[in-house]
Amino acid sequence: MELKRVVVTGLGALTPIGNNISEYWDGLVNGKSGCAPITYFDTEKFKTKFACEVKNYNPTDFFDRKEARKLDRFAQYALISAGEAIEDANIDLDKVDKFRVGVIWGAGIGGLQTFQDEVVNFAEGDGTPRFNPFFIPKMIADIAPGNISIKHGFMGPNYTTVSACASSANAMIDALNYIRLGHCDVVVTGGSEAAVTQAGIGGFNAMHALSTRNDDPETASRPFDATRDGFVLGEGAGGLILEEYEHAKARGAKIYAEVIGGGMSSDAHHMTAPHPDGVGVERVMLNCLRDAGLEPKDVDAINTHGTSTPLGDVAELKAITKVFGEHTKNININSTKSMTGHLLGAAGAVEAIASILAMEHGIVPPTINHSTVDENIDSSLNLTLNKAQRREVKVAMSNTFGFGGHNACVLFKKID
């Protein structure tokens, strides 16, 4: 069976450095930090007092008050970014076969704020179970694609992938394969997360996973820097329209890039720590290259998982060097988490969009906040430090990994 070609025809984003695609890209190329003191709650007693929140966001700019009350923030972000991507793709919703349009969305946690609020309210009460009737449908991770399909009438495959921080990368790989195999013409994919809550910050602090650089939060996310001390929690969403190539061509769609491969693997090592030698990461990139039918020398840029954790950054770069050998020095390697923070289940989608836009504009966004060389990292690697670099990018790789050892990798190719 000949696999169908899959292309990207629409993009949408709501991020800590921009509330739409244009603003997001502008923030990326200008090295904008999205990190600032937390505004959602009083952080006085928390070890970490900052995060990468979405700025200047008012749900009533997008939803009426009644609708907004039924949606957790992660689902609001999903609807907004998916809506921008659908509009960007310029799909005539009256002509498309909606039974062949799917929605496959990623979320690592889902409605954490809703869960926290309802449980706290119950615990502070008299023991009577007075729960909001929207508690469960607001909280569950799969409500995001459900709401997207309800809003737009899409009746193809509809579900959420949950693989911690690899969730939206897994969603994109599933979307790729549904179209490749002929089950769908179009899939709305991506991911969203809104875990900047007391439970989110407190939980990750308890694991010693977050940076505690409270005296200088703007530079706290510093991948590959010797003084990195943990990741910065971010929130937001990224949406992509994946479409069968001939279907897109027939309607005269703008094509951003071709999705040429997806790889998956497991570390099978530890609940939260990466394998120190990057064994699973090495395998996921090899699987992705094999799926795409490419050689390591074909890759021009890699948007790393690069979370700014002491162990993770080194393990990933070790794996990249093993896979790409001498060609590693010719690759622009970066981590856009230095600007957006770590969007957990939304990371894969938001970073894939950064890779696609790097191809379109011929600019690789920087890894900001780097000042101190880590002796455990090969100094000959081009980590795109502190300033965007112009170069032609024909093939871009996006890496995303999650707690539990989940690894996902996606490859995009520029269409001439």
Secondary structure, 3 states (H helix, E strand, C coil): CCCCCEEEEEEEEEECCECCHHHHHHHHHCCCCCCEECCCCCCCCCCCCEEECCCCCCHHHCCCHHHHHCCCHHHHHHHHHHHHHHHHHCCCCCCCCHHHEEEEEECCCCCHHHHHHHHHHHHCCCCCCCCCCCHHHHHCCCHHHHHHHHHHCCCCCEEEECCHHHHHHHHHHHHHHHHHCCCCCEEEEEEEECCCCHHHHHHHHHCCCECCCCCCHHHCCCCCCCCCCCECEECEEEEEEEEEHHHHHHCCCCCCEEEEEEEEEECCCCCCCCCCCCHHHHHHHHHHHHHHCCCHHHCCEEECCCCCCHHHHHHHHHHHHHHHHHHHHHCEEECCHHHHCECHHHHHHHHHHHHHHHHHHCEECCECCCCCCCCCCCCCCECCECCCEECCCCEEEEEEEECCCEEEEEEEECCC
